[in-house]
Amino acid sequence: MYCCSFLSRLGVGMASMSSTLVETVSINYEDFNESFLTCGTCLCTYDGGEHTPKLLPCSHTVCLHCLTRIAASQTRDAGSFRCPICRELITIPRGGVPALPPSFLVNQLLDLMARQRREVIPQCSSHPGRELLFCETCDCVFCRHCADGPHSDTPCDHTVVPFSIALKRMSEILLYRANECLSKLGSARDAVASELRRLEAAATAADEAIDRHFADLKAAIDKRHNELKSAAAAAATHKRKLLEEQLKLIDAEKAKVEAECSGLQQQVEVREVSSRAAALGARLGDAAALAEPRENAFLAVDFGHNDAQQRFGEALSELGRVRTSTTFPGLCTLSLESGCVCGLEVEVVLRTVDYHGEARCTGGDPVSAAATIDDAPLPCSVTDLDTGLYRITMRPWTAGALCVRVLVFARGVRDSPLRAQVAPSAAPLAVWGSRGTGKEQLSQPVALARCPKRREIYVLDAGNSRVKVLDDETFAFKTDIVNEGLAGRSCTGIAVTADGIIAVNWRTRTLTEVSPEGATLRRLRPARLVEPVCVAAARASRRLAVADNGARAVFLLDARGDIEREVGNGELSLVGGLALSDELLIIADVAVRVYDVEGNLKNVFAPVPKGRGGYGGVALEEDEGGARVVCARSVRGRAALVVLQAAGPSAGHVLAAADLADKRPRRVAGITLLPNKRTGFTGNIYREREKRMHLKVYRKRISC
């Protein structure tokens, strides 16, 4: 009737079907008890008391009660009795029937059955006596007489077991899961208890910090208290000294007057009396001068002369704060915000959420991070953005397996450890252009520049004698700039000026400045130019720098276009890149050379071994963090982007570097800096044996 029926419960056979049937042997409890655990004489079940099983020398087992009764009834042969099963003569030991040895096998079976739960075989309610079966595939219970559907006689791939076995399995699974749940609850309890201990430690540390801070405040208040008391005491002492000195003068004058008057009554000479009267008149003037105290007794302490006490109270009310956090580390996530490239900065962002899964909008959590590259420690830093986000940055200098572990409150976040593979070289974020003369095609891209104000990229296409204008974010084509100064397929350099763009033509030795619409603004032709190849502009000072490979020099031009000075004459190789600011001039040939605007050489960075390559583009980035040089370097045909510190104590230090992969350029002809820490460059790209011309964009990251 069904695909998984038994031919026999004891496994005698099984129908030839494609379903899987688990065969089991079921033992009847009553049969086993009657056959092995019941005394064959009195038919009582063995126990540990009156019916203790005794093993006879003939190997039969009889209970102690039956043996005692048999030994007492067989009095003809004292000292022995016959086995009630095989009638063999059994000698009674010296201790009597109880001294006979116990039946160890029966006792073991009794112990085993006592430990085992009596198994109840579930039966079908519709078909009494028919055992229920359980299909693990369908998760249903049936018997072979009432089965239909997939459990009919049609073959199927179902796993069927007796329902009693399924109950045992479910019980075991339940027990396993219960134990697993208990284990996890135990771990959770340990974690919460550990967090409670940390909380107690944090509360103790907070109390100590509060006590220390207010002890410092109290010391400062006591100090000011003592200063005011000392000032009041010093003022009183000064006043007291002056008044006491005046009092002494008065006493001295009084003593002198008393001495003068002491002998006047006995004096008889008029002349003597007259002279003393005159002297006393003079002293009377001195006494009048001493009559007024030279110092006053005013001494007061004023706390209302300013609002210091009010400000102190306000500051005291705002002093200190108790910070707590609702961050739940188990729900916090890590995300990789940048590609993992050897030599470039890798950024991982931690997003914190609370217990309810809501994103947090404040920071201040104790976040710690540790990074490794191929199990070797990698320095990393954590920046609190105070928005619920934390930025973890690192710069791997070797390729390999990156592992970042992040802890909040010393507890791991959900995605920790975050693993990624660091690539040995960088792939472009975008590639624009193909070979041709069309609107979105290039023939010979030799230089490019960017205007931040107009948010445009200018690509000098010498092969088509034009300048391509692109959007600096989307790289969408905007227009072509065509001018007679760009004709002849001999323009090799371009720069952005305050009014437009300026291009250099090596064949005509001319600098042509054109507006964004293509109109000619001015044309410069300094007499000393031989083979100008690169141009750079400082928009604030309107100065120009022109690299001349024929003269092996760089010429600095003033705002009118006149040559101010010549830089590097006789020292330069073929110049591949040029950058100019109001303070620095950067020249890239076989090394990166840093000059000031007066033409003084400051530093020489990262030279390329002679005959093995050079630099094909350079850009200067200046901000509050200092000046940095971004350059495209080629050694033995392998191009790379390199970021160098331009000035300061760490001048020449490599801040970032990345080999260029995927459509690897053979010769980089120009480079410029784009928004969002990106770098664009032009060059000849070889792919699938077809020469193509592209503008490529790579990402660079600089840690300041």
C-alpha positions in Angstrom: 0.0 0.0 0.0 2.9 2.4 0.4 6.5 2.7 -0.8 8.2 2.3 2.6 6.4 -0.7 4.1 8.2 -3.4 6.2 8.1 -7.1 5.1 9.2 -7.9 8.6 9.8 -5.9 11.8 12.9 -8.0 12.5 14.4 -7.1 9.2 13.8 -10.3 7.3 13.4 -8.4 4.0 12.4 -5.2 2.4 10.4 -4.3 -0.7 12.5 -3.3 -3.7 11.7 0.4 -3.8 13.7 3.5 -4.2 12.8 4.9 -0.8 15.2 4.5 2.2 13.9 2.3 5.0 15.7 2.2 8.4 15.4 -1.3 9.8 15.2 -1.8 13.6 14.7 -4.7 16.0 12.0 -4.3 18.6 12.1 -6.6 21.7 8.9 -7.3 23.7 9.3 -6.2 27.3 7.0 -9.0 28.7 8.7 -11.8 26.7 12.1 -10.6 27.8 11.0 -10.3 31.4 9.4 -13.8 31.4 12.3 -15.5 29.8 15.2 -14.0 31.7 14.0 -12.2 34.8 11.4 -14.6 36.2 12.1 -17.6 38.5 11.1 -20.8 36.6 9.9 -22.4 39.9 7.6 -19.9 41.5 7.2 -17.6 38.4 8.0 -14.6 40.5 10.2 -11.8 39.2 13.6 -11.7 40.6 14.4 -8.9 43.1 17.0 -7.9 45.7 15.0 -9.3 48.6 13.1 -12.6 49.1 13.4 -13.6 45.5 17.1 -12.9 45.1 18.5 -14.9 42.1 21.0 -17.7 43.1 23.3 -19.4 40.7 23.4 -23.3 41.2 26.5 -25.3 40.3 24.5 -26.7 37.4 24.3 -23.1 35.9 20.6 -22.8 36.5 19.2 -19.8 38.4 16.5 -20.1 41.1 15.2 -17.6 43.6 16.3 -17.8 47.2 12.6 -18.4 48.4 12.2 -21.5 46.2 15.7 -22.9 47.2 15.0 -22.5 50.9 11.6 -24.3 50.6 13.1 -27.1 48.5 16.1 -27.6 50.9 13.6 -27.8 53.8 11.3 -30.4 52.1 14.1 -32.8 51.0 15.1 -34.1 54.4 16.1 -37.6 53.3 19.4 -36.5 52.1 20.6 -33.9 54.7 23.0 -31.4 53.4 21.9 -31.5 49.8 18.9 -31.1 47.5 18.1 -31.6 43.8 17.9 -28.8 41.2 14.2 -28.3 40.4 15.1 -27.8 36.7 17.7 -30.5 35.8 17.4 -32.7 39.0 21.1 -32.6 39.6 22.2 -33.1 43.2 23.3 -29.8 44.8 25.4 -29.7 48.0 24.3 -27.1 50.5 27.3 -24.9 51.5 28.3 -24.4 55.1 26.4 -21.1 55.4 23.2 -22.7 54.2 21.1 -21.9 51.1 21.7 -18.1 51.5 25.5 -18.8 51.0 24.9 -19.9 47.4 26.5 -17.4 45.0 24.2 -14.8 43.4 23.5 -14.9 39.7 25.6 -11.9 38.5 24.2 -12.0 34.9 20.6 -11.8 36.1 21.4 -9.0 38.6 23.1 -7.1 35.7 20.0 -7.5 33.6 17.8 -6.4 36.5 20.0 -3.3 36.9 19.9 -2.6 33.1 16.1 -2.9 32.9 15.7 -0.8 36.0 17.7 2.0 34.2 15.8 1.7 31.0 12.4 3.3 30.4 9.9 0.8 29.3 9.4 1.4 25.6 5.8 1.9 24.4 5.2 1.0 20.8 2.7 3.6 19.4 -0.1 1.9 17.4 -2.5 3.2 14.9 -5.9 4.2 16.3 -7.7 3.2 13.2 -5.9 -0.2 12.9 -5.2 -1.6 16.3 -2.1 -3.7 16.5 -0.5 -1.8 13.6 2.7 0.0 14.4 2.9 3.7 13.5 5.6 4.8 11.1 7.2 8.3 10.6 8.4 9.8 7.3 11.3 12.1 7.9 11.0 13.6 4.4 7.3 14.6 4.8 7.4 15.0 8.6 4.2 12.9 8.9 2.9 9.9 10.9 1.1 7.0 9.3 0.7 3.2 9.3 1.1 0.9 6.3 -2.7 0.2 6.0 -3.9 3.8 6.0 -1.1 5.4 3.9 -1.9 7.1 0.7 -0.5 9.9 -1.5 3.3 9.8 -1.6 3.4 6.9 0.8 1.3 4.6 -1.4 2.8 1.8 -3.5 4.3 4.3 -5.9 8.2 4.4 -5.4 9.6 7.6 -3.9 12.7 8.8 -2.2 11.5 9.1 1.3 13.1 8.1 4.6 10.7 6.2 6.9 11.4 4.9 10.4 9.2 3.4 13.1 7.5 6.1 15.1 9.0 4.9 18.3 12.5 5.3 16.9 11.5 8.8 15.7 10.4 9.6 19.2 13.7 8.5 20.5 15.5 10.6 18.0 13.4 13.6 18.7 14.1 13.1 22.4 17.8 12.9 21.7 17.6 16.1 19.5 15.6 17.8 22.2 18.1 16.8 24.8 21.0 17.9 22.6 19.4 21.3 21.9 18.5 21.7 25.5 22.1 21.1 26.5 23.3 23.4 23.8 20.8 26.1 24.9 21.9 25.6 28.5 25.5 25.9 27.4 24.8 29.2 25.6 22.8 30.5 28.5 25.7 29.6 30.7 28.0 31.5 28.4 25.6 34.4 28.3 25.4 34.4 32.1 29.2 34.5 32.3 29.3 37.3 29.8 26.7 39.3 31.7 28.5 38.6 35.0 31.8 39.7 33.4 30.1 42.9 32.1 28.8 43.5 35.7 32.3 43.1 37.0 33.5 45.6 34.3 30.7 47.9 35.3 31.8 47.8 39.0 35.3 48.5 37.9 34.2 51.4 35.7 32.0 52.8 38.5 34.9 52.6 40.9 37.2 54.3 38.3 34.6 57.0 37.8 34.3 57.6 41.5 38.1 57.9 41.8 38.2 60.2 38.8 35.5 62.5 40.3 37.3 62.5 43.6 40.6 63.4 41.9 39.1 66.2 39.9 37.2 67.7 42.8 40.3 67.3 45.0 42.1 69.4 42.4 39.3 71.9 42.4 39.3 72.0 46.1 43.0 72.6 46.2 42.6 75.4 43.7 39.8 76.9 45.9 41.9 76.5 49.0 44.8 78.2 47.2 42.6 81.2 46.2 41.2 81.2 49.8 44.7 81.4 51.2 45.7 84.1 48.7 42.8 86.3 49.6 43.5 85.8 53.3 47.2 86.6 52.8 46.3 89.7 50.8 43.9 90.9 53.5 46.5 90.2 56.2 49.2 92.0 54.2 47.0 95.1 53.8 46.2 95.2 57.5 49.8 94.8 58.4 50.8 97.6 56.2 48.2 99.9 57.6 49.0 98.8 61.2 52.7 99.6 60.7 52.0 103.1 59.5 49.6 103.9 62.3 51.9 102.4 64.9 54.8 104.5 63.6 52.6 107.7 63.7 51.6 106.7 67.3 55.2 106.5 68.3 55.9 109.9 66.9 53.0 111.3 68.8 54.2 109.7 72.0 57.7 111.1 71.4 56.4 114.6 70.8 54.2 114.4 73.9 57.2 113.3 76.0 59.2 116.3 74.8 56.3 118.8 75.5 55.9 117.4 79.0 59.6 117.7 79.6 59.5 121.4 78.4 56.6 122.1 80.8 57.9 120.3 83.8 60.1 123.3 85.1 58.0 126.3 84.1 56.5 126.8 87.6 59.9 127.3 89.3 61.2 129.4 86.5 61.5 133.2 87.5 63.3 134.6 84.5 60.9 136.1 82.0 63.4 135.6 79.2 63.6 131.9 79.8 59.9 131.5 80.0 59.4 133.5 76.8 61.9 131.4 74.8 60.2 128.1 76.0 56.8 129.5 75.1 58.2 130.2 71.6 59.5 126.7 71.3 56.2 125.2 72.4 54.5 127.3 69.8 56.7 125.7 67.2 55.9 122.3 68.6 52.3 123.1 68.4 52.5 123.2 64.6 54.1 119.8 64.6 51.4 118.4 66.9 48.8 119.7 64.6 50.4 117.8 61.7 50.3 114.6 63.8 46.7 115.1 64.8 45.4 113.5 61.6 46.1 109.7 61.2 48.3 109.1 58.2 46.5 105.9 57.3 42.9 104.9 57.6 41.3 101.8 59.1 39.4 100.8 56.0 39.8 97.1 55.0 37.1 95.1 53.2 36.9 92.0 50.9 34.6 92.6 47.9 33.2 89.7 45.9 30.7 91.7 43.9 33.2 93.8 41.8 32.7 91.4 38.8 30.7 88.4 37.8 33.4 85.9 38.6 31.3 84.1 41.3 28.4 83.8 38.9 30.6 82.5 36.1 32.2 80.1 38.6 28.8 78.8 39.6 27.8 78.4 36.0 31.1 76.7 35.1 30.7 74.4 38.1 27.3 73.4 37.1 28.6 72.4 33.7 31.8 70.8 35.0 32.1 67.1 34.1 29.5 64.8 32.7 28.6 61.1 33.1 28.7 59.3 29.8 26.9 56.1 29.0 26.3 54.2 25.8 23.5 52.1 24.4 25.8 50.5 21.8 25.3 46.8 21.4 28.5 45.3 20.0 26.8 42.1 18.7 24.7 44.1 16.3 27.4 46.6 15.1 28.7 46.1 11.6 31.9 46.5 9.7 32.2 47.5 6.0 35.1 47.9 3.7 34.9 51.4 2.2 37.8 51.1 -0.2 39.6 48.6 -2.3 42.5 46.7 -0.7 45.6 47.6 -2.7 49.2 47.3 -1.7 50.5 50.8 -0.8 47.1 52.5 -0.6 45.1 53.4 2.4 42.4 50.9 3.4 39.4 52.3 5.2 37.0 50.2 7.3 33.9 51.8 8.8 32.3 50.6 12.0 28.5 51.4 12.2 27.2 51.2 15.8 23.6 50.4 16.7 21.8 49.9 20.0 20.1 46.8 21.4 17.0 47.5 19.3 19.0 47.7 16.1 18.6 51.5 15.8 21.6 53.3 14.4 23.4 55.5 16.9 24.1 59.1 16.1 26.7 59.9 18.7 30.2 58.6 19.4 32.4 58.3 22.4 32.5 54.5 22.7 35.8 52.8 23.6 36.6 51.2 20.2 39.8 49.3 19.7 41.1 47.8 16.5 43.9 45.4 15.5 44.9 44.5 12.0 47.3 41.9 10.5 48.6 41.2 7.1 49.4 37.5 6.6 49.3 37.2 10.5 52.0 40.0 10.8 50.9 43.1 12.8 49.7 46.1 10.7 49.4 49.5 12.3 46.0 51.0 12.2 44.2 54.0 13.7 40.6 54.6 14.9 38.9 57.9 14.3 35.6 58.7 16.1 33.4 60.7 13.7 31.0 61.4 16.5 28.0 60.3 14.4 27.9 56.7 15.5 30.5 55.9 12.8 34.1 55.1 13.4 36.8 55.1 10.7 39.6 52.5 10.9 42.4 53.2 8.5 45.6 51.3 7.7 48.1 51.1 4.8 49.4 47.6 3.9 52.7 47.8 2.1 52.6 44.2 1.0 50.0 42.0 -0.6 48.3 39.3 1.4 45.4 38.3 3.6 44.2 41.3 5.6 42.4 40.6 8.9 40.8 43.4 11.0 39.5 42.7 14.5 37.3 45.4 16.2 36.2 45.5 19.8 33.6 47.7 21.5 33.6 47.6 25.3 36.2 44.8 24.8 33.5 42.7 23.0 33.7 41.7 19.4 31.3 43.3 16.9 29.2 41.2 14.6 31.5 41.2 11.5 34.8 40.9 13.4 37.2 39.7 12.2 36.8 41.3 8.8 38.9 39.5 6.2 39.9 40.8 2.8 42.7 40.1 0.3 45.1 42.9 -0.5 45.9 43.1 -4.2 49.4 43.7 -5.4 48.3 46.4 -7.9 45.4 48.8 -8.5 42.7 48.5 -11.1 41.2 51.7 -12.6 37.9 53.0 -11.3 36.9 54.2 -14.7 38.3 54.2 -18.3 37.1 56.7 -20.8 37.7 56.8 -24.6 38.8 54.6 -27.4 40.9 55.1 -30.5 39.4 57.2 -33.2 38.3 60.7 -34.2 34.7 60.7 -32.9 33.2 62.6 -30.0 34.2 60.1 -27.4 37.4 59.0 -29.0 41.0 59.9 -28.8 43.9 59.6 -31.2 46.9 60.8 -29.2 46.2 61.9 -25.6 49.3 63.6 -24.4 48.3 65.8 -21.4 45.4 66.7 -19.2 44.4 69.2 -16.6 41.4 70.0 -14.3 39.6 73.3 -13.5 38.1 73.0 -10.0 36.0 76.1 -10.5 34.3 74.9 -13.6 34.5 71.2 -12.5 35.9 70.2 -15.9 38.7 67.9 -17.1 40.7 69.0 -20.2 42.3 66.2 -22.3 44.8 67.4 -24.9 44.3 65.1 -28.0 47.3 66.0 -30.1 46.4 63.5 -32.8 43.1 65.2 -33.5 44.3 68.8 -32.7 41.7 69.5 -30.1 41.0 69.5 -26.3 38.3 67.2 -24.9 36.2 68.7 -22.1 34.7 66.2 -19.6 32.8 66.4 -16.4 35.2 65.7 -13.5 32.7 63.5 -11.6 30.8 61.6 -14.3 33.4 61.8 -17.1 30.6 62.7 -19.5 31.7 64.4 -22.7 30.8 68.1 -22.8 32.4 69.7 -25.8 35.5 70.0 -28.0 37.8 73.0 -27.9 39.3 73.7 -31.3 41.8 76.6 -32.0 44.4 77.4 -34.5 47.1 77.2 -31.8 46.2 73.5 -31.3 46.7 72.7 -35.0 49.5 70.7 -36.5 49.3 67.7 -34.2 52.3 69.1 -32.2 50.8 70.3 -28.9 52.3 68.4 -26.0 51.4 70.2 -22.8 48.3 71.9 -21.3 47.6 73.9 -18.1 44.6 75.7 -16.6 45.0 79.5 -16.1 42.8 82.0 -14.4 41.0 82.8 -17.7 41.1 79.6 -19.6 43.6 77.0 -20.7 47.1 77.3 -22.2 48.7 74.8 -24.6 52.3 74.5 -25.7 53.2 73.6 -29.3 56.7 72.2 -29.6 56.9 72.6 -33.4 56.0 76.3 -33.5 57.5 77.0 -30.1 54.3 78.9 -29.1 52.2 79.1 -26.0 48.5 79.7 -26.8 46.0 80.7 -24.2 42.3 80.0 -25.2 39.0 80.6 -23.4 36.7 77.6 -22.5 34.8 78.5 -25.7 37.9 78.2 -27.9 38.6 81.9 -28.5 42.3 83.0 -28.5 43.1 85.1 -25.4 46.9 85.6 -26.1 49.8 84.0 -27.9 53.3 83.9 -26.4 56.5 83.0 -28.2 59.6 83.6 -26.0 62.7 83.7 -28.1 64.7 81.3 -26.0 62.4 78.3 -26.4 63.9 75.4 -28.4 61.6 72.4 -27.8 58.9 73.2 -25.3 57.0 70.1 -24.1 55.3 70.8 -20.8 53.6 73.8 -19.3 52.3 74.6 -15.8 50.4 77.7 -14.4 50.1 79.3 -11.0 46.6 80.9 -11.2 47.0 83.3 -8.3 50.3 84.9 -9.5 49.5 84.2 -13.2 53.1 82.8 -13.6 53.9 80.1 -16.2 56.5 77.4 -16.2 57.6 75.9 -19.5 59.8 72.7 -19.7 62.1 72.8 -22.7 63.8 69.5 -23.5 65.8 71.1 -26.3 67.4 73.6 -23.8 67.3 71.0 -21.0 65.8 73.7 -18.8 62.6 75.1 -17.3 61.7 78.7 -18.0 59.6 80.7 -15.5 57.5 83.4 -17.1 55.8 86.3 -15.4 52.2 87.4 -15.7 53.0 89.3 -19.0 54.7 86.2 -20.5 58.3 87.5 -20.2 61.0 85.0 -19.0 62.0 85.7 -15.4 64.6 83.1 -15.0 65.9 79.7 -16.2 65.9 76.7 -13.9 67.9 73.6 -14.0 69.9 74.4 -17.1 72.3 71.5 -17.8 71.0 69.4 -14.8 67.7 68.1 -16.3 67.0 65.0 -18.4 63.9 64.7 -20.5 61.1 66.3 -18.5 57.9 64.3 -18.2 55.9 66.3 -15.8 55.7 69.9 -14.4 53.8 71.5 -11.6 53.8 75.1 -10.3 52.4 76.9 -7.3 53.0 80.3 -5.8 55.9 78.9 -3.7 57.1 75.7 -5.3 58.2 74.4 -8.8 58.1 70.6 -9.3 60.0 69.1 -12.2 59.8 65.4 -12.9 62.4 63.8 -15.3 64.3 60.8 -14.0 63.6 62.1 -10.5 61.3 64.5 -8.7 63.0 67.8 -8.2 61.6 70.5 -5.9 62.6 74.1 -6.5 61.4 77.4 -4.9 60.0 80.1 -7.2 63.4 81.8 -7.1 65.0 78.8 -8.8 66.8 77.3 -5.8 66.9 73.5 -5.7 65.4 72.3 -2.4 65.2 68.5 -2.7 65.6 65.6 -5.2 63.3 62.6 -4.6 62.9 59.0 -5.8 65.4 58.9 -8.7 64.9 56.1 -11.2 68.0 54.1 -12.1 69.7 55.4 -15.3 68.2 54.0 -18.4 65.4 52.1 -16.7 62.5 54.6 -16.9 61.3 58.0 -15.6 58.3 60.1 -14.7 55.4 60.7 -17.0 53.3 63.2 -15.1 53.3 65.1 -11.8 50.7 67.1 -9.8 51.0 69.1 -6.6 48.5 69.1 -3.8 48.6 71.7 -1.1 46.4 72.1 1.9 46.6 72.7 5.7 48.4 69.3 6.0 51.3 70.5 3.8 52.4 69.9 0.2 52.4 66.5 -1.5 53.6 65.5 -4.9 51.6 62.9 -6.9 53.5 61.4 -9.8 53.3 58.6 -12.3 56.5 56.6 -12.3 57.6 54.0 -14.9 60.4 51.5 -14.3 61.1 48.9 -16.9 57.7 49.4 -18.4 55.8 49.0 -15.1 53.8 52.1 -14.2 52.9 53.1 -10.7 51.4 56.1 -8.8 53.5 57.5 -6.0 52.6 60.1 -3.4 55.6 61.9 -1.8 55.8 64.5 1.0 57.0 67.7 -0.7 58.4 69.7 2.2 59.1 69.7 5.9 61.2 67.3 8.0 59.8 64.3 6.3 60.3 65.6 2.7 60.6 62.8 0.2 58.7 60.3 2.5 56.5 57.9 0.4 52.9 58.5 1.7 51.2 56.1 -0.8 52.1 54.0 -3.8 50.3 51.6 -6.1 51.3 49.6 -9.1 48.8 50.0 -12.0 47.2 46.8 -13.3 44.4 45.9 -15.7 45.0 47.6 -19.0 48.4 48.5 -17.7 49.8 51.7 -19.3 53.0 51.5 -21.3 53.7 55.2 -21.2 51.9 57.7 -18.9 51.8 61.1 -20.6 49.9 63.3 -18.1 48.4 63.3 -14.6 45.9 65.4 -12.7 44.1 65.3 -9.3 40.3 64.7 -9.2 37.7 65.1 -6.4 37.3 62.3 -3.8 41.0 61.4 -3.7 41.2 60.2 -7.2 43.9 60.6 -9.8 43.4 60.7 -13.6 46.1 60.2 -16.2 46.4 59.7 -20.0 48.6 57.2 -21.8 49.0 54.6 -24.4 47.2 51.4 -23.5 47.9 48.1 -25.2 45.2 45.4 -24.9 44.4 42.4 -27.0 47.1 43.4 -29.5 45.1 46.5 -30.4 46.5 50.0 -29.7 43.9 52.1 -27.7 44.0 55.5 -26.2 42.3 56.1 -22.8 41.8 58.4 -20.0 42.1 56.3 -16.9 41.2 57.2 -13.3 42.8 55.6 -10.2 42.2 56.2 -6.5 44.8 57.4 -4.2 44.5 57.9 -0.4 46.7 60.2 1.6 47.0 60.0 5.4 47.9 63.4 6.9 
